[in-house]
Amino acid sequence: MSVLDGAALVVIFIIIIAIAAAIVALGSLPGKIARNRGHPYPDAVNAASWIGLATGVFWPVAFIWAFLPVGAGGSAAAGGAPGAELAEMRARLEGLEAEIAQLRAQPAGGAS
């Protein structure tokens, strides 16, 4: 084996290692993004990413899913915590119940 053959073999191994590193980086990217953003299902995003990388179908979906707002469709997407929204709704309900009780306590046909 000549020096040129050995150098070519080293270059081929470096290219193979670089491709493997790129595959690992792409496969784990959506899962890492989901974990950093506090996604409610980071493991599912990670699994969809690896399956998508193997099949070529779900990786873009997993990548987009990782960037969805936390609590999409809920109050966390609007900037509040789900517990805070629940407390606000309870306070509004109690206020409405108090108004109903006041209306029921008034005599029928009386002016307010």
C-alpha positions, 0 to 999 in steps of 0.5 A: 500500500502506498502513502497515497492509498493510506491518505485516501483511506484516512480521508474516507474514514474522516468523511464517514465519521463526519456523515455519522456525526451529521446524522446524529446531530440532525436526529437529535436536534428536534428533541433538544429544541423541544427540551430547551423550549419546555415542550410538553412531549419532548420524548415524542418529538425525539422519537418522531425525529429519529423515525423521520430521519430513518424514513425521511417522512417525519423529521420535518414534522418533528422539527416543526412540532418542536417549535410549536408554542408550549401549551398550543391551544391552551393558556401557556401559548397566550403567555399565562400558566394553566393554573393562573387561567383556572384561578381566573375562571374560578374567580369569574365564576364566583363573581357570577354566582354572587350576582345571581344570588343578588338578583334572586334576593331582589323582590320580583318586579322591584327596581334595582 
